[in-house]
Amino acid sequence: MATLTLSQAQTALEAGLAKAAEISSPSSVAVIDGGRELLAFARMDGALLASAAISQAKAYTSRSLGCDTRDVDGLAQPGAPLYGIQTAHLAVGRALITFGGGVLVTVDGEVVGAVGVAGGSPDQDHEIAAAAAAALGA
């Protein structure tokens, strides 16, 4: 299984923090590897305390489902095919987050991890996570 290196994770983390500062969105940024384990994390001054756990859950969700978290939102609404997935997955002790802020990281066309961001609106979080992933050519 291809995965991120610590150096790559730190590059993505720094790019995410820079984008968050640029758009004035104090955030937590989490970078996980291909096995869904945390490699790099930071919570900016002024970011909500809850953003730490939420950012990590967004990264975990993105890697677990193989897509950006904002792509799952509509599928997880009442009456949709994945309705209830957010709570069903708690049986294994991990939360799934189905709104913007989790982005897959690909290198040379292969998924190697994910970035999760929390602290702003779902659109802001997605923008920051996408910038972090793009720093690695994703």
DSSP file (Angstrom, degrees, kcal/mol; ACC not computed):
  #  RESIDUE AA STRUCTURE BP1 BP2  ACC     N-H-->O    O-->H-N    N-H-->O    O-->H-N    TCO  KAPPA ALPHA  PHI   PSI    X-CA   Y-CA   Z-CA
    1    1 A M              0   0    0      0, 0.0     2,-0.2     0, 0.0    33,-0.1   0.000 360.0 360.0 360.0 127.3    0.0    0.0    0.0
    2    2 A A        +     0   0    0    109,-0.2     2,-0.3    32,-0.1   109,-0.0  -0.485 360.0 171.3 -72.6 146.9    1.4    3.4   -1.0
    3    3 A T        -     0   0    0     -2,-0.2   110,-0.2    30,-0.1     2,-0.2  -0.945  33.6 -87.5-150.6 170.0    1.4    6.0    1.8
    4    4 A L        -     0   0    0    108,-1.1     2,-0.2    -2,-0.3    30,-0.1  -0.489  34.8-132.7 -78.5 149.8    2.6    9.4    2.7
    5    5 A T     >  -     0   0    0     -2,-0.2     4,-2.4     1,-0.1     5,-0.2  -0.588  26.9-110.1 -91.0 165.2    6.0   10.1    4.2
    6    6 A L  H  > S+     0   0    0     -2,-0.2     4,-2.5     1,-0.2     5,-0.2   0.904 120.3  54.3 -61.5 -40.5    6.3   12.3    7.3
    7    7 A S  H  > S+     0   0    0      1,-0.2     4,-1.9     2,-0.2    -1,-0.2   0.913 109.5  46.6 -60.9 -43.3    8.1   14.9    5.1
    8    8 A Q  H  > S+     0   0    0      2,-0.2     4,-2.5     1,-0.2    -1,-0.2   0.914 111.2  52.3 -64.5 -42.4    5.1   14.9    2.6
    9    9 A A  H  X S+     0   0    0     -4,-2.4     4,-2.6     1,-0.2    -2,-0.2   0.897 109.3  49.4 -61.0 -40.5    2.6   15.2    5.5
   10   10 A Q  H  X S+     0   0    0     -4,-2.5     4,-2.5     2,-0.2    -1,-0.2   0.872 109.2  52.5 -67.7 -36.4    4.5   18.1    7.0
   11   11 A T  H  X S+     0   0    0     -4,-1.9     4,-2.1     2,-0.2    -2,-0.2   0.935 112.2  45.3 -62.0 -46.5    4.5   19.8    3.5
   12   12 A A  H  X S+     0   0    0     -4,-2.5     4,-2.4     2,-0.2    -2,-0.2   0.913 112.0  52.5 -63.2 -43.1    0.7   19.4    3.3
   13   13 A L  H  X S+     0   0    0     -4,-2.6     4,-2.6     1,-0.2     5,-0.2   0.933 109.9  47.5 -59.1 -48.2    0.2   20.6    6.8
   14   14 A E  H  X S+     0   0    0     -4,-2.5     4,-2.3     1,-0.2    -1,-0.2   0.891 111.4  50.9 -62.6 -40.0    2.2   23.8    6.2
   15   15 A A  H  X S+     0   0    0     -4,-2.1     4,-2.2     2,-0.2    -1,-0.2   0.899 111.2  48.9 -64.6 -39.8    0.3   24.4    3.0
   16   16 A G  H  X S+     0   0    0     -4,-2.4     4,-2.5     2,-0.2    -2,-0.2   0.918 111.3  48.4 -65.2 -43.8   -3.0   24.0    4.8
   17   17 A L  H  X S+     0   0    0     -4,-2.6     4,-2.3     1,-0.2    -2,-0.2   0.892 110.8  51.5 -63.8 -39.1   -2.0   26.3    7.7
   18   18 A A  H  X S+     0   0    0     -4,-2.3     4,-2.3    -5,-0.2    -1,-0.2   0.916 111.1  47.1 -64.4 -42.5   -0.9   28.9    5.2
   19   19 A K  H  X S+     0   0    0     -4,-2.2     4,-2.1     2,-0.2    -2,-0.2   0.907 110.9  52.2 -65.9 -40.9   -4.2   28.8    3.3
   20   20 A A  H  <>S+     0   0    0     -4,-2.5     5,-2.8     1,-0.2     4,-0.2   0.910 111.7  46.1 -61.2 -42.2   -6.1   29.0    6.6
   21   21 A A  H ><5S+     0   0    0     -4,-2.3     3,-1.1     3,-0.2    -1,-0.2   0.904 109.8  55.5 -65.6 -40.7   -4.2   32.1    7.6
   22   22 A E  H 3<5S+     0   0    0     -4,-2.3    -2,-0.2     1,-0.3    -1,-0.2   0.877 114.7  37.6 -59.8 -39.5   -4.7   33.6    4.1
   23   23 A I  T 3<5S-     0   0    0     -4,-2.1    -1,-0.3    -5,-0.1    -2,-0.2   0.289 112.7-118.0 -98.3  11.0   -8.4   33.3    4.3
   24   24 A S  T < 5 +     0   0    0     -3,-1.1    -3,-0.2    -4,-0.2    -4,-0.1   0.920  66.9 138.9  55.4  51.4   -8.5   34.2    8.1
   25   25 A S      < -     0   0    0     -5,-2.8     2,-0.2    -6,-0.1    -1,-0.2  -0.810  47.3-145.7-126.4  89.7  -10.0   30.9    9.2
   26   26 A P        +     0   0    0      0, 0.0    22,-0.4     0, 0.0     2,-0.3  -0.376  41.0 163.9 -57.1 120.8   -8.4   29.6   12.4
   27   27 A S        -     0   0    0     -2,-0.2    17,-2.7    20,-0.2     2,-0.4  -0.854  45.0-120.2-139.4 164.5   -8.4   25.9   11.9
   28   28 A S  E     -AB  43 118A   0     90,-2.9    90,-1.9    -2,-0.3     2,-0.4  -0.925  29.3-162.2-103.8 138.8   -7.2   22.5   12.8
   29   29 A V  E     -AB  42 117A   0     13,-2.7    13,-1.8    -2,-0.4     2,-0.4  -0.989   7.1-174.7-126.3 126.5   -5.4   20.6   10.0
   30   30 A A  E     -AB  41 116A   0     86,-2.9    86,-2.8    -2,-0.4     2,-0.5  -0.967   6.9-165.4-122.7 137.5   -4.8   16.8   10.2
   31   31 A V  E     -AB  40 115A   0      9,-2.9     8,-3.1    -2,-0.4     9,-1.7  -0.988  11.5-173.0-122.3 124.7   -2.9   14.7    7.7
   32   32 A I  E     -AB  38 114A   0     82,-2.7    82,-1.5    -2,-0.5     6,-0.2  -0.801  17.7-123.7-115.9 159.4   -3.3   10.9    7.7
   33   33 A D  E >   - B   0 113A   0      4,-2.4     3,-2.0    -2,-0.3    80,-0.2  -0.221  43.0 -83.7 -90.0-176.1   -1.4    8.2    5.8
   34   34 A G  T 3  S+     0   0    0     78,-0.7    79,-0.2     1,-0.3   -31,-0.1   0.743 129.2  56.2 -62.5 -24.2   -2.8    5.5    3.6
   35   35 A G  T 3  S-     0   0    0     77,-0.2    -1,-0.3     2,-0.1     3,-0.1   0.302 119.7-109.6 -90.1   8.8   -3.6    3.3    6.6
   36   36 A R  S <  S+     0   0    0     -3,-2.0     2,-0.4     1,-0.3    -2,-0.1   0.717  73.4 137.2  72.3  25.3   -5.7    6.1    8.1
   37   37 A E        -     0   0    0      1,-0.0    -4,-2.4    23,-0.0    -1,-0.3  -0.828  61.4-101.1-104.8 144.4   -3.3    6.9   10.9
   38   38 A L  E     +A   32   0A   0     -2,-0.4    -6,-0.2    -6,-0.2     3,-0.1  -0.387  42.8 165.0 -65.0 128.6   -2.3   10.4   11.9
   39   39 A L  E     +     0   0A   0     -8,-3.1     2,-0.3     1,-0.4    -7,-0.2   0.708  67.1  10.0-110.2 -38.8    1.0   11.7   10.6
   40   40 A A  E     +A   31   0A   0     -9,-1.7    -9,-2.9   -31,-0.1    -1,-0.4  -0.999  64.1 168.8-147.6 143.6    0.8   15.4   11.1
   41   41 A F  E     +A   30   0A   0     -2,-0.3     2,-0.3   -11,-0.2   -11,-0.2  -0.992   5.5 172.5-155.3 145.4   -1.5   17.7   13.0
   42   42 A A  E     -A   29   0A   0    -13,-1.8   -13,-2.7    -2,-0.3     2,-0.5  -0.964  17.2-154.4-152.3 143.8   -1.8   21.3   14.1
   43   43 A R  E     -A   28   0A   0     -2,-0.3   -15,-0.3   -15,-0.2     3,-0.1  -0.979  26.8-134.7-116.8 118.0   -4.5   23.5   15.7
   44   44 A M    >   -     0   0    0    -17,-2.7     3,-2.1    -2,-0.5     2,-0.1  -0.277  32.5 -87.9 -68.0 153.1   -4.1   27.2   15.0
   45   45 A D  T 3  S+     0   0    0      1,-0.3    -1,-0.1   -19,-0.0     3,-0.1  -0.405 117.6  23.4 -56.4 133.6   -4.4   29.8   17.7
   46   46 A G  T 3  S+     0   0    0      1,-0.3    -1,-0.3    -3,-0.1     2,-0.1   0.317  89.2 133.9  89.9  -8.7   -8.1   30.7   18.0
   47   47 A A    <   -     0   0    0     -3,-2.1    -1,-0.3   -20,-0.2   -20,-0.2  -0.483  66.9 -97.2 -73.3 145.9   -9.4   27.5   16.4
   48   48 A L    >   -     0   0    0    -22,-0.4     3,-1.0    -2,-0.1     4,-0.4  -0.296  26.9-125.0 -58.8 143.9  -12.3   25.9   18.2
   49   49 A L  T >  S+     0   0    0      1,-0.3     3,-1.4     2,-0.2     4,-0.5   0.894 110.7  56.7 -58.6 -40.5  -11.3   23.1   20.6
   50   50 A A  T 3> S+     0   0    0      1,-0.3     4,-2.1     2,-0.2    -1,-0.3   0.718  88.5  77.5 -64.9 -20.3  -13.7   20.7   18.9
   51   51 A S  H <> S+     0   0    0     -3,-1.0     4,-2.4     1,-0.2    -1,-0.3   0.774  83.5  65.1 -63.7 -24.6  -11.9   21.3   15.5
   52   52 A A  H <> S+     0   0    0     -3,-1.4     4,-1.4    -4,-0.4    -1,-0.2   0.969 109.8  34.6 -61.9 -53.8   -9.0   19.0   16.6
   53   53 A A  H  > S+     0   0    0     -4,-0.5     4,-2.1    -3,-0.2    -2,-0.2   0.880 117.6  54.0 -69.3 -37.9  -11.2   15.9   16.7
   54   54 A I  H  X S+     0   0    0     -4,-2.1     4,-2.4     1,-0.2    -2,-0.2   0.902 105.7  52.4 -65.9 -41.0  -13.4   16.9   13.8
   55   55 A S  H  X S+     0   0    0     -4,-2.4     4,-2.0     1,-0.2    -1,-0.2   0.913 111.0  47.5 -61.8 -41.3  -10.4   17.6   11.4
   56   56 A Q  H  X S+     0   0    0     -4,-1.4     4,-2.3    -5,-0.2    -1,-0.2   0.886 111.1  51.0 -67.4 -37.8   -9.0   14.1   12.2
   57   57 A A  H  X S+     0   0    0     -4,-2.1     4,-2.6     2,-0.2    40,-0.5   0.871 107.9  52.8 -66.9 -36.4  -12.5   12.5   11.6
   58   58 A K  H  X S+     0   0    0     -4,-2.4     4,-2.4     2,-0.2    -2,-0.2   0.921 110.5  46.9 -65.0 -42.8  -12.8   14.3    8.3
   59   59 A A  H  X S+     0   0    0     -4,-2.0     4,-2.3     2,-0.2     5,-0.2   0.935 113.3  49.4 -62.6 -45.0   -9.4   12.9    7.1
   60   60 A Y  H  X S+     0   0    0     -4,-2.3     4,-2.5     1,-0.2    -2,-0.2   0.901 111.6  49.2 -59.8 -43.4  -10.4    9.5    8.3
   61   61 A T  H  X S+     0   0    0     -4,-2.6     4,-2.6     2,-0.2     5,-0.3   0.928 109.8  50.9 -63.4 -46.1  -13.7    9.6    6.5
   62   62 A S  H  X>S+     0   0    0     -4,-2.4     4,-1.4     1,-0.2     5,-1.3   0.937 115.2  41.6 -59.1 -48.5  -12.2   10.8    3.3
   63   63 A R  H  <5S+     0   0    0     -4,-2.3    -1,-0.2     1,-0.2    -2,-0.2   0.894 115.2  50.9 -67.8 -39.2   -9.6    8.0    3.2
   64   64 A S  H  <5S+     0   0    0     -4,-2.5    -2,-0.2    -5,-0.2    -1,-0.2   0.888 119.5  34.7 -65.6 -40.3  -12.2    5.3    4.4
   65   65 A L  H  <5S-     0   0    0     -4,-2.6    -1,-0.2     2,-0.2    -2,-0.2   0.566 104.8-126.3 -94.5  -9.7  -14.8    6.2    1.8
   66   66 A G  T  <5S+     0   0    0     -4,-1.4     2,-0.3    -5,-0.3    -3,-0.2   0.797  76.3  75.9  73.6  29.4  -12.3    7.0   -1.0
   67   67 A C  S   <S-     0   0    0     -5,-1.3    -1,-0.2    -6,-0.3    -2,-0.2  -0.969  91.4 -75.6-157.3 168.9  -13.7   10.5   -1.8
   68   68 A D    >   -     0   0    0     -2,-0.3     3,-1.4     1,-0.1     4,-0.4  -0.483  44.4-123.3 -68.7 144.2  -13.8   14.0   -0.5
   69   69 A T  G >> S+     0   0    0     33,-2.2     3,-1.7     1,-0.3     4,-0.9   0.827 108.4  63.0 -63.3 -31.5  -16.2   14.4    2.4
   70   70 A R  G 34 S+     0   0    0     32,-0.5     4,-0.5     1,-0.3    -1,-0.3   0.760  95.5  62.1 -66.0 -20.7  -18.3   17.0    0.7
   71   71 A D  G <4 S+     0   0    0     -3,-1.4    -1,-0.3     1,-0.2     4,-0.2   0.632 102.9  50.6 -75.9 -13.1  -19.2   14.5   -2.0
   72   72 A V  T X> S+     0   0    0     -3,-1.7     4,-1.1    -4,-0.4     3,-0.7   0.675  85.5  87.2 -94.8 -21.3  -20.8   12.3    0.7
   73   73 A D  G >< S+     0   0    0     -4,-0.9     3,-1.1     1,-0.3     4,-0.2   0.886  90.7  44.1 -50.8 -52.5  -23.0   15.0    2.2
   74   74 A G  G >4 S+     0   0    0     -4,-0.5     3,-0.8     1,-0.3    -1,-0.3   0.801 111.3  55.5 -64.6 -28.5  -26.0   14.6   -0.1
   75   75 A L  G <4 S+     0   0    0     -3,-0.7     7,-2.5    -4,-0.2     8,-0.3   0.647 104.4  54.7 -77.6 -15.1  -25.8   10.8    0.1
   76   76 A A  G << S+     0   0    0     -3,-1.1     8,-0.6    -4,-1.1    -1,-0.2   0.296  84.0 107.3-103.2   9.2  -26.1   10.9    3.9
   77   77 A Q  S X  S-     0   0    0     -3,-0.8     3,-2.6    -4,-0.2     6,-0.3  -0.459  88.1 -71.1 -83.6 159.4  -29.3   12.9    4.1
   78   78 A P  T 3  S+     0   0    0      0, 0.0    -1,-0.2     0, 0.0    -2,-0.1  -0.230 123.6  16.7 -51.2 131.5  -32.6   11.3    5.1
   79   79 A G  T 3  S+     0   0    0      1,-0.3    -3,-0.1    -3,-0.1    -2,-0.0   0.257 101.4 115.3  88.1 -11.1  -33.9    9.0    2.4
   80   80 A A  S X  S-     0   0    0     -3,-2.6     3,-1.7     1,-0.1    -1,-0.3  -0.480  81.2-102.9 -89.9 163.5  -30.5    8.8    0.6
   81   81 A P  T 3  S+     0   0    0      0, 0.0    -5,-0.1     0, 0.0    -6,-0.1   0.774 118.2  40.1 -58.8 -31.0  -28.5    5.6    0.3
   82   82 A L  T >  S+     0   0    0     -7,-2.5     3,-2.4   -10,-0.1     4,-0.3   0.199  78.0 146.0-105.6  16.9  -26.0    6.4    3.0
   83   83 A Y  T <  S+     0   0    0     -3,-1.7    -6,-0.1    -8,-0.3    -7,-0.1  -0.321  71.9  20.8 -56.0 128.9  -28.4    7.9    5.5
   84   84 A G  T >> S+     0   0    0     -8,-0.6     4,-2.5     3,-0.0     3,-0.8   0.333  83.3 121.0  95.0  -5.4  -27.2    7.0    9.0
   85   85 A I  H <>  +     0   0    0     -3,-2.4     4,-1.6     1,-0.2     5,-0.1   0.836  66.9  64.3 -60.8 -31.7  -23.6    6.3    8.1
   86   86 A Q  H 34 S+     0   0    0     -4,-0.3    10,-0.8     1,-0.2    -1,-0.2   0.885 115.2  28.6 -59.8 -39.3  -22.3    9.0   10.5
   87   87 A T  H X4 S+     0   0    0     -3,-0.8     3,-1.1     2,-0.1     4,-0.3   0.773 111.9  64.7 -94.0 -28.9  -23.7    7.1   13.5
   88   88 A A  H >< S+     0   0    0     -4,-2.5     3,-1.3     1,-0.3    -2,-0.2   0.871  98.5  56.1 -62.0 -36.0  -23.5    3.5   12.2
   89   89 A H  G ><>S+     0   0    0     -4,-1.6     3,-1.8     1,-0.3     5,-1.0   0.646  84.6  82.2 -73.6 -14.1  -19.7    3.7   12.0
   90   90 A L  G X 5S+     0   0    0     -3,-1.1     3,-1.9     1,-0.3    -1,-0.3   0.705  72.6  79.2 -63.1 -17.9  -19.4    4.7   15.7
   91   91 A A  G < 5S+     0   0    0     -3,-1.3    -1,-0.3     1,-0.3    -2,-0.1   0.784  95.9  45.3 -60.9 -26.3  -19.7    1.0   16.5
   92   92 A V  G < 5S-     0   0    0     -3,-1.8    -1,-0.3     2,-0.3    -2,-0.2   0.302 123.9-107.0 -99.5   8.6  -16.0    0.7   15.6
   93   93 A G  T < 5S+     0   0    0     -3,-1.9     2,-0.4     1,-0.2    -3,-0.2   0.591  85.2 106.1  84.4  11.6  -15.2    3.8   17.6
   94   94 A R      < -     0   0    0     -5,-1.0    -2,-0.3   -34,-0.0     2,-0.2  -0.986  60.9-135.2-127.8 133.6  -14.5    6.3   14.8
   95   95 A A        -     0   0    0     -2,-0.4     2,-0.4    -5,-0.1   -34,-0.1  -0.588  11.7-146.4 -82.8 144.6  -16.8    9.1   13.7
   96   96 A L        -     0   0    0    -10,-0.8     2,-0.5    -2,-0.2   -38,-0.1  -0.940   8.4-156.9-108.4 136.1  -17.5    9.7   10.0
   97   97 A I        -     0   0    0    -40,-0.5   -25,-0.1    -2,-0.4     5,-0.1  -0.958   6.9-170.8-115.4 126.4  -18.0   13.3    9.0
   98   98 A T        +     0   0    0     -2,-0.5     2,-0.3   -26,-0.1   -22,-0.2  -0.006  55.8  79.8-113.6  30.2  -20.0   13.9    5.8
   99   99 A F  S    S-     0   0    0      1,-0.1     3,-0.3   -27,-0.1   -29,-0.2  -0.866  91.3 -57.0-128.8 170.1  -19.6   17.6    5.1
  100  100 A G  S    S+     0   0    0     -2,-0.3    25,-0.1   -31,-0.2    -1,-0.1   0.044  97.4  69.5 -53.2 143.8  -16.8   19.6    3.5
  101  101 A G        +     0   0    0      1,-0.3    16,-2.1    24,-0.2     2,-0.5   0.269  69.3  95.4 134.8  -8.5  -13.2   19.5    4.8
  102  102 A G  E     +C  116   0A   0     -3,-0.3   -33,-2.2    14,-0.2   -32,-0.5  -0.955  47.9 177.0-111.2 126.3  -11.9   16.0    4.1
  103  103 A V  E     -C  115   0A   0     12,-2.7    12,-2.8    -2,-0.5   -35,-0.1  -0.991  27.4-122.0-133.4 133.3   -9.8   15.6    0.9
  104  104 A L  E     -C  114   0A   0     -2,-0.4     2,-0.5    10,-0.2    10,-0.3  -0.386  21.3-140.1 -67.2 148.6   -8.0   12.6   -0.5
  105  105 A V  E     -C  113   0A   0      8,-2.7     7,-3.0    -2,-0.1     8,-1.1  -0.965  21.6-176.9-112.3 122.9   -4.3   12.9   -1.2
  106  106 A T  E     -C  111   0A   0     -2,-0.5     2,-0.4     5,-0.3     5,-0.2  -0.946   9.8-169.7-119.3 142.5   -3.0   11.3   -4.4
  107  107 A V  E >  S-C  110   0A   0      3,-2.5     3,-1.6    -2,-0.4    30,-0.1  -0.996  79.7  -8.9-129.9 125.1    0.6   11.1   -5.5
  108  108 A D  T 3  S-     0   0    0     -2,-0.4    -1,-0.1     1,-0.3     3,-0.1   0.866 132.0 -54.7  54.0  39.0    1.3    9.9   -9.1
  109  109 A G  T 3  S+     0   0    0      1,-0.2     2,-0.4    -3,-0.0    -1,-0.3   0.499 115.7 112.1  78.8   4.4   -2.4    8.9   -9.4
  110  110 A E  E <  S- C   0 107A   0     -3,-1.6    -3,-2.5  -107,-0.0     2,-0.4  -0.927  71.5-119.4-115.1 134.5   -2.4    6.7   -6.3
  111  111 A V  E     + C   0 106A   0     -2,-0.4    -5,-0.3    -5,-0.2  -109,-0.2  -0.557  39.3 164.2 -70.5 124.7   -4.3    7.5   -3.1
  112  112 A V  E     -     0   0A   0     -7,-3.0  -108,-1.1    -2,-0.4   -78,-0.7   0.401  58.1 -45.6-123.1  -1.9   -1.7    7.8   -0.3
  113  113 A G  E     -BC  33 105A   0     -8,-1.1    -8,-2.7   -80,-0.2     2,-0.3  -0.984  55.9-104.1 165.9-159.3   -3.7    9.5    2.5
  114  114 A A  E     -BC  32 104A   0    -82,-1.5   -82,-2.7    -2,-0.3     2,-0.4  -0.987  11.1-135.4-158.3 159.0   -6.1   12.4    3.3
  115  115 A V  E     -BC  31 103A   0    -12,-2.8   -12,-2.7    -2,-0.3     2,-0.4  -0.964  17.0-165.5-118.5 137.5   -6.2   15.8    4.8
  116  116 A G  E     -BC  30 102A   0    -86,-2.8   -86,-2.9    -2,-0.4     2,-0.4  -0.985   5.7-175.1-124.2 137.4   -9.0   16.9    7.2
  117  117 A V  E     +B   29   0A   0    -16,-2.1     2,-0.3    -2,-0.4   -88,-0.2  -0.989   5.8 171.7-132.7 138.9   -9.7   20.5    8.2
  118  118 A A  E     +B   28   0A   0    -90,-1.9   -90,-2.9    -2,-0.4   -63,-0.1  -0.995  44.4  76.3-144.0 145.0  -12.1   22.0   10.7
  119  119 A G  S    S+     0   0    0      1,-0.6   -71,-0.1    -2,-0.3     2,-0.1   0.070  87.5  49.1 146.6 -26.7  -12.6   25.5   12.0
  120  120 A G  S    S-     0   0    0      1,-0.3    -1,-0.6   -95,-0.2   -95,-0.0  -0.274 102.4 -52.6-114.9-156.8  -14.4   27.4    9.3
  121  121 A S     >  -     0   0    0     -2,-0.1     4,-3.0     1,-0.1    -1,-0.3  -0.369  60.1-102.2 -72.8 163.7  -17.5   26.8    7.1
  122  122 A P  H  > S+     0   0    0      0, 0.0     4,-2.2     0, 0.0     5,-0.2   0.877 125.3  50.9 -56.3 -36.4  -17.5   23.5    5.2
  123  123 A D  H  > S+     0   0    0      2,-0.2     4,-2.3     1,-0.2     5,-0.1   0.914 111.6  46.4 -67.9 -41.7  -16.6   25.4    2.1
  124  124 A Q  H  > S+     0   0    0      2,-0.2     4,-2.4     1,-0.2     5,-0.2   0.928 112.0  51.3 -64.0 -44.2  -13.6   27.1    3.8
  125  125 A D  H  X S+     0   0    0     -4,-3.0     4,-2.6     1,-0.2    -2,-0.2   0.908 110.8  48.5 -60.2 -41.7  -12.5   23.8    5.3
  126  126 A H  H  X S+     0   0    0     -4,-2.2     4,-2.9    -5,-0.2     5,-0.2   0.923 109.4  52.7 -64.3 -43.2  -12.6   22.2    1.9
  127  127 A E  H  X S+     0   0    0     -4,-2.3     4,-1.8     1,-0.2    -2,-0.2   0.907 112.4  45.2 -58.9 -42.7  -10.7   25.0    0.3
  128  128 A I  H  X S+     0   0    0     -4,-2.4     4,-2.1     2,-0.2    -1,-0.2   0.929 114.2  47.8 -68.0 -45.8   -7.9   24.7    3.0
  129  129 A A  H  X S+     0   0    0     -4,-2.6     4,-2.6     1,-0.2    -2,-0.2   0.893 110.5  52.4 -63.4 -39.2   -7.8   20.9    2.7
  130  130 A A  H  X S+     0   0    0     -4,-2.9     4,-2.5     1,-0.2    -1,-0.2   0.884 108.6  50.9 -64.3 -37.9   -7.6   21.1   -1.1
  131  131 A A  H  X S+     0   0    0     -4,-1.8     4,-1.2    -5,-0.2    -1,-0.2   0.898 110.2  49.8 -65.6 -39.8   -4.7   23.5   -0.9
  132  132 A A  H  < S+     0   0    0     -4,-2.1     3,-0.5     1,-0.2     4,-0.3   0.936 113.4  45.0 -63.5 -46.3   -2.9   21.1    1.5
  133  133 A A  H ><>S+     0   0    0     -4,-2.6     3,-1.7     1,-0.2     5,-1.7   0.887 108.3  57.9 -64.8 -38.6   -3.5   18.2   -0.8
  134  134 A A  H ><5S+     0   0    0     -4,-2.5     3,-2.0     1,-0.3    -1,-0.2   0.771  90.7  71.5 -64.3 -25.8   -2.4   20.2   -3.9
  135  135 A A  T 3<5S+     0   0    0     -4,-1.2    -1,-0.3    -3,-0.5    -2,-0.2   0.703 101.0  46.6 -63.2 -17.4    0.9   20.9   -2.2
  136  136 A L  T < 5S-     0   0    0     -3,-1.7    -1,-0.3    -4,-0.3    -2,-0.2   0.246 128.1 -97.9-106.6  10.7    1.7   17.3   -3.0
  137  137 A G  T < 5       0   0    0     -3,-2.0    -3,-0.2   -30,-0.1   -29,-0.1   0.626 360.0 360.0  85.7  12.9    0.5   17.4   -6.5
  138  138 A A      <       0   0    0     -5,-1.7    -4,-0.2    -6,-0.1   -31,-0.1   0.487 360.0 360.0 -73.4 360.0   -2.9   15.9   -5.7
